Amino acid sequence: MQLRAKLILFFLLLAVVPLVVVGVFDSVRSVRALHALLAAQNRAIAERVAAGIEDLSAQRESDLLLLTSNAETQRLYRAQAAGDARERAVALASADRYLRQAWQQFSRSYQWLDFRDGAGRSLYSLGEPPVQGNDQAAVPSPDVLVLSRPIPSDPGSPPAGMLVAGARASSLMPRDLLEARFGTAGYTVIVDREAGRVIYHPRRAFWGRPVGELVGPTGWRIETSALVRPRASIRYREQDTTRIAAAVALTSPPWTVVASSAVGEFAGPFVTTRLVNLSVVLIITLAVSLAFVVLTGRATRSLEALTRAADELGAGNFAPHLPPAGRDEVGRLSAAFALMVGKVRETLHQIEASRHMLAVGRFAAQLSHEIRNPLTSVKLNLQSLQRDVAAGRIPEDAGRPIAICLQEIKRLDRVSRGVLSLGRERRLEAVRCSVHRCLTDALDTMGAQLNAQRVTARPALEATADTVNGDPQHLTAVFVNLLLNAAEAMPDGGTIGIVSANQPAGREVPGVVRVTVADSGPGIAPELREHVFDPFFSTKPAGTGFGLALALRTVEEHGGRLRLEPPPHGGGAVFVVELPLAPEPSG
């Protein structure tokens, strides 16, 4: 992926996507807040209606208590129980006078009253009660609600009878409160849980209907348990509109008040505002993104071209396309890099016949110094910009491309350092040292990286003699390079076997310690095996191609050999280091 595409992708992921997520989250939160607002408003309405119903219900209970506990009613029921016809006639006449006077007051709240004996037969009635047996089976009229109260008798005895009253709906339901609603589409519903019927609905067609028709599959499609809980919030669909309702269940009477409002009536302004705000944010973000990409592209285009040229150079192409030279650091670096490439190409042509690696290294080292000064200048300036980003003097979004530029400069620096290392003349500090100790130091150095990549090292240091004359620092670097290559070949984890052994008896060259480093990675393709020790050759995208070349040079400087062997089971890579053992010290 091109650097510019990466910048766009990173900006989208780190700036635009979070804004969109925040916008969606804000939208969802706003919808929930609207639902909570509607639920709270409807709960307040339902609670006011419920309180009004409880007050009116208490008044009706007081009425029935007065009608059943007065002296005339009690005398009538005692005479009825005694079976004395004369006494019953006198008591009935007295009760009739009293109850008719009371009826003048109670007729505003009741349509009829029916006093019944213990067997359910009517003893006395006022108004026009329904035919006995039908008042509990069905509601005679949507405007009448049937109430009942037992006629008290002597303590410890069953009730003497029952007063059944047809209360007017208006006497139990506060009409002024029922008209209250939140929004023009709001309404209130009252259901009788005990009878399982709707006793109030803004559409009179529902009055007296079973509750199942209201909340069932053809209605609100909610669980009836929501009408039983003391307080409940309900969400349902009605006529292609989402509604939020609050239900308040009363104990006496066993009714539930439901106040409902339409979400769509209030959601419109919120949705429009959210869309406008989100659109403005997205437009600003896209404009800033475009300006950022254009400005960053201008600043990094030359560096990207120079990086591609370095990759081509690492792949063996000594005629890469280079960006034009300029007066800034990148332009000077491009000019120096072009000079280096030209001189390297010229030098390689000169030494191609002799294949003298040392001559190539010396000449390349002279050229490498010509890019290090401008490279260092570019690095220092970018690091200064990076500190400005951290200090807040430069927009935070510029930090990512600057980090990418520093990473690419680090890569160029590795290339130049590799060229210097390959061409520099070295003087080895040869001392008697242990190959096993060098291997142990290399494993300690690579331990953290191996653990991070889930790579398991399995050393089997079986050589009985491992002392050589050499530079332990350089030998350790050889083993570190081999372990590093093995680990990078297994990004998903694996194993590295490290085996040391002495040359088997019978060989022409005795006195050799042999170290085998074998990994469980994908291995090296057959067509690439002969090039693994060539300078600038690498199969890794970020590789410089100098590691194995330097390792080969170090081993040969110690009089040994480094080679790539075919894997025994067809997988992984196997590198073998052979070093001559140091002679035993005399006397």
N, C-alpha and C positions, 0 to 999 in steps of 0.2 A: 504494500500500500504506500502511495506517495506521501511525502511529509505533509503536503497541503491537505490531502484527504484526511490524514490523521488529525491535523489541527481542527478541521471541520467536525470530524467525528467526536473528538474530545470535547470541543466546545458544545456540541449538541448534547452529549452525555452529561457533561458537568454543569451546563447552564440552562439549556432549553428544556431538557427532559425534567430536571427538578422543578422548573417553573410550571411545566404542564402538570406534573404530579401535585404540586402545591395548589394549582388551580382546580384540579379535579377534587382534591381533598377539601378545599374550601367550598366547592359546590356541594359535595356530599354533606359537609358540616352545616352549610346553610339550609339544606333541605331538612336535615334532622332538627336544626334549631326552629325552623318553621313548624315542623310537626309538633315539637315540644310546646311551642307557643299556642298552637291551636288546641292541643290537649289541655294545657293549663287554663285557657279561656273557657273551653267547654266544661272542664271540671268545675270551675267556679259557677257556671250557669247551672249545671246539674246539681251541685250542692245547694244552691239557693232554692231551686225547685223542690229538692228533697226536704229541705228544712220547712218550706211552706206546706208540703204535704203532711209532714209530721205534725205541724201545728194544727192543721185542719182535722187530721185523723184523731188527734187528742181531743179536739172539741166534739167530734162525733162519738168518741168513746164516752165522753162525759154525758152526752145526750142519752146514749143507750143505758148508761149506768143509772141516770135519773129515772128513765122510763121503766127500768126493771126493778129498782129498789124502793120505789115510793110505797107508801102504806096501802093505797087503793089497789095497786097491782098485786102486792103481797097478799091482801085480804081476798082478792079474787082467786088466786091460785090455792090458798088454804081452803076456801070453800069448795073449789073444784076437787081437791084431794079428799075432803070430808064426805063428799057425795050428797050433801044436803041441798036439795033443789031450791028451797026457799032462801037459804042463806046465800046460795050461788046467785040467785036473781037479785037479791039486795046488793051483793058485792059487785055484780056486773053493772048495775045501775050507777053505783057510786064511782066505779072505775071509769065508766063511760063519760060521766060528767068531767072528771079530772083529766082524762086523756084527750077529750075533745078540746078542752081549754089549752092543754099543752100542744095539741096539733096545730092550733092557730099560729104558734111560734115555730114549731118544727117543720111545718109543711114547706117552708122555704128551702129546707135542706133535704127533705125526704119526699119521695113520691108516694110511698105507702109504708105502713107498719102492719105486721102480722104477729099477734101473740099466740103461741101454740103450746099445747100441753105436752106431757112427757112422751106421748105416742106420736107427736108431730101433727095432731089435728088442730085446726084453727079454732081458738076460743074467742078472739076479738081482733078486728082489723080496722084500719083507717086507710083512706085512699083506695087504690085499686091494685091489690097484690095479684101476682100471677097465679095461675092454677097450681095447686100444691104438687110438688114432684118435679116441676119444670124450672124452678128458680135456681137450682144448683146445676142443672144440666146445661143451661145456656143462659147467656145474658139477655134478659128480655128486651133491652133497648141499649144502644151505645151510650145513652146519656144517664143510665142507671147502673149503680154498682151495689151488689147485694152484700149487706153486713149482717152479722148475727151476734147475739150475746145470750148466754144462759140466764134463766130466771133463778135467782138464789132461793134456797129453802133453808130448813133447819140445819145447823152445823152437823156435819157428819153424814148428811143425807144427799142423795143425788139431786141435780137441778130439778126444779119443779116443772120447767118447760124451757121454751126458747123464744126469744124475740128476734124475728127476721125483719130487717129493714131494707127498703130500696132507696139507698142514698143517691141523691142527684150528683152526677159527676162533678158539677161545678162546686159542690160543697166539699169535695175532697181534693180537687186539683186547682191550684192558684192560677187562674187564667192569665193574669197580668204577667206572672213569672214565666208561664209557658210560651208567651209571645216573645220573650227575650231570646236573642240569638246572636251569634258571632258571625257577621257577614250576611249578605242578602240571601245566600243559599243555605243558611243554617236552619236547623229545626231541632225540636225536642220530641222524644218518644218515651212513653211509659208503658211498661209491660207488667202484668201480674204473674209473678213466678209460680204462685200456688195454683192458679187456674190455668196457667200456660197460655194466656191470651194477651193480645195488645189492647190496652184500655185507652190509649191516647196516641194519635198520630196526626200529623198535619193533613194527611189525606184520610178523610172519614171512611173511605172504603176499607181501611185496615182495622177500624175499630171492631173489636170482638173477634178478630181473626186469630188463629193459632200462632204462637210465637215462631214455630218452625217455618211458616210462610215468610216471615220477616227476615230471619237469620239463616235460613236453609239454603240449598243449592240454587234456588230461583231468586233469592234475595241477597242478603249481605255476604253470605258464605263465611260465617264465623262460627266458632264453637259456642254453644249455649252456656258453657261454663263461665264465659266472660261476663254474663249477666248475673252470676251468683256471687262473684267476688265483691268484697266491700267497695273497692275502688279498682277500676280497670281502664286502660287506654285501648281503644279499638281502631284498627285501620281496615277499611273495606272499600270495595268498588261499587258504585251505583251509577247507572246510566253513563258509562265510560268516564266517570270522574272518581278520582281517589278522594276519600273522605276520612277525616280524623275525628273520632268521637271519644267522649269520656262517659263512663258508666258509674253510677252510684247506687248501690243496693241498700234498700231500707229493710229494717227488721219488722216493723209494724207501721203500716201494712206491708206484706211481703211483695213489695214492688221494686222495680229497678228503673231509674231515670237515666235516659241516654240523651246527651246533647251532642250534636254533630255539626261539622262545618266542612265545606269543600276546599281542598288544597288548591285547586286551580284558580280559585277566586283571589288568592293572595300570592301565589307563586310567580305570576307573570312579571311584576316589577323586579322581584329578586333575580329571576332568570335573566332578564334583559340587562340588569346592572352587572351581573357576573359575566355575561358574555362580552359586554363592552369592556370591562376591566381586563378580562383575559385577552381579548383581541389587542388592546393597547399594549399590554405587556409583551405579547408575542411579536407585534410589529416592531417595537423598540428593540427587542432581543434579536430579531432577524437583521435589523439595520446595523446594530452594533456588531453582530457576528460577521456580516458582510464586510464592514469596514475593518474589523480585526483580521479577517482572513486576507484581505487585500494588502494591508500594511505588513502583516507578518510574512506573506508570500514574497513581497518585495525584499524584505530583510533577509530571508532565508533561501531565496531561490539560488543564489550563487553558491551558498554553502551546500545545498542539496546537490547541485551539479558537481561540486568538488568532491562530495562524498561518493557519488556514483563513480566519479573518475577513480577514486581510491579503491572502490570495490573492483572496478575493471582492472586496475593495476594489480590488485591482489589475486585476481583470477588469471593473470598472465597476459593481459592486453596492455602493451606498452605504447598504444596510440589512442588513449581515451579522449573523449570530447571534454574540453576544459572550459569553464566560464571565462569571459573576458577579464583581463586584469583591470584593476581600478586603484583609486587612491586610498580606499579604506583598508582595514585589516584583512577582510576577506579577499579584496582584490590583490593585495600584496601576497597573501597566502596562495592565491591562485597562480600568480606569476612565479612564485618560488616553487610551487608544486609542478608547474609546467616545465620550469628549468630542470627540476629534479627528474621528472619523467623523461625529458629529452636526453639528459645526460646518462640516465640509467639505460635507456634504450640504446644509446650510442655505445656505452660500455659493454652491454651484453652482446652487441654485435661484434665488438672487438675481441671479447674473450670466449665467444661461442665455440671456437675451434679448440681451445685449450681446456675449457670447462674447469678453470681454476677458481674454486670457490672463494679463496682468500682474497684474490685480486678483485673479484666482484664485490666482496664485502667492504674492502677498503675504499673502493671508488664510491660505493653506495653510501658509506658513512660520511664522506665529504659532502655529498649532496643532501643528506638528511639534515645536516646542520643548517642548511639554507632555508628550511621551512620552520624550524623550531622557534626562532625569534618572533616572526609574525604569528605563529600559532599560539605562542605564549601570550602575545599582546591581545589576540582575539579572546583567549580564555579569560584573561584578567578583566577585560571590559565586560564580558558576559557575566562573570562572577559579580562584578560591581552592580550590574543591572539586577542580578538575582537578589543581592542584598537590598537594593532599592525596593524590589517587590515585597520582600519580607518586612521592610520598614513601612510599607504602605505608600511610598512615593510614586510608585508605578502601579497601574491597575493589576489586580490579582490575576486576571485572565492571561496576562503576558507571561506568567511564570512557567507555564507548560512549554511553549515554544523555546523559551530560553534554556530550559532544562534539556530539551531535545538537542539544541545546538551544542550545549556543553557535552552531552553524551557523544555527539558525532566528533567533536574536537578531541575528546578523550580517545576515541577510536583512531583518529588520525595520529594522535600522539603515540599510541601503541604501535602503529605502523612504523613511524620514524624511529622509535626506540628499538623496534625489532631489527630495523636495518642497521642501526648503530651497533647493537649487540652482535649481529652477525659479522660485521666488518671490523670490529675493534680487536686489536691484538691483545691477547690476554697472557698473563704470566701466572701459571698455576702454583699455588702454595702447597706443594706435594709433601704430605706427612703420612705416617702410618695411621690408617683410619679403618673403622669397621663398616662394612657395607650394611650389616644389619642395623647399626646405629643410624646410618643415613636413611634407611628405609623407615625406621621408627620415627625419626624426626619428620620425614615426609608425611607419614600417617598422622602425626600430631598436628602438623600444619593444615592438612586437608580434613581433619576430623569434623569440624563444624559444618563445612560445606557438604561433606558426604552425608552427615546426619540430616541436614536440611533437605537434601534430594532423595532421602530414603535409600541411600546406597550403602550396602554392607561390605566392609573390607574383611577378607578372610586370609590373614597372613599365615604362612606355614614356612617359617625360617628354619630349614632343615640342614643347611650347609654347616659342616663341622669347622670349616676354615673360611673366614670372610674378611681377613685383613688385606688391604691393598695399599699401594702408595698412590695417594691422590689428594685432591682438594675436597674435603668433606662438604663444603658449602656448594660447590658446583655439582657434585654427585647427588646431593639432596635435591638440588633444583631439577636434575634429570628425572628423578623418581616423582617429584611433585608434578612435573609436566605430564608424565605418563598417567598418573592418577587423575589429574585434572581432565585430560582428554577422555579417559574412560568414564568419569562421572558425567561429563557433558554429553556423552553418547547415550546416556540413560536418563533422560529427564523425568521419567516416571518411576525411577528406582531400579535397583538390580543388585548384582554382586560383583565384586572385584577379587579375584584370586591372586595373591602374591606368594610365589614359591621361590625359595632359594635352594640351590644344590651345588655341590662341587662336580666338576667334570668327571664323568664315569671313568673308571680305570680302563686302560687300553687305548685311549685317544692319543693322537700324535702330539698334542699340545697339552701337557698336564698343568696342573696348578691354576685352574680357572674357577672363579665363582660365577655361577649363572643365576640370574634373577628373571623370572617370568611373571609378567603382569597381564592377566587375561580378564576381560570383562564379558558380561552377558548381554551386551547391547546388540544392535543390528549388524555390526561388523562393517567392513570396508569392501566396496564393490571391486571385483577382480580387475576391471579396467583402470581403477584408480590406485591400486596397490603400489605400482612402481613409482608413483609421484608423491607419496606421502612425506618423503624427506626433502622434497624440492622446496626452495624458498618461494614464498608468496602463494604456495598451494595450501588451500584449506577447504574443507567441506562444510564448515560452519559459517552462517551468514555474517557473524561478527568476528570471524577469525582473521588473523594477520598472515598466517602461513609461515611463521618463523619458529614456533615452539619446537617441533620435531627436528628442524634443521639445526637449531642450537643444541638440542640434546644429542644429535648424532655427532656434531663437532666436539662436544665435551667428552663423550665416550671415546671417540677416536683419539683425542688428546691424551687420554689416560691409557692408550694402547689397547683399548677394547673394541667391541663390536656392538652395534645396535641394529636389530633387524625386525621385520614384521613377518611372522610365521602364519601359515594357514591354521585356522582354528580346528581343533581335533574333532568337533562335532558339527561343523558347518555354520556355527553362529558365533558372534562376538569378534573381538579383535585380540590378537596375542602378540605382545612385544617382548623381545628377549634381549637382555643386557648381559654381555659377557665381559668380565674384567679380570686381568691377570692378578694372581695372588702375589703379595709382597714376599720376598724371601725372608726366611727366618733370620733374625739378627745373630751375628757371630758372637761366640763366647760371651 
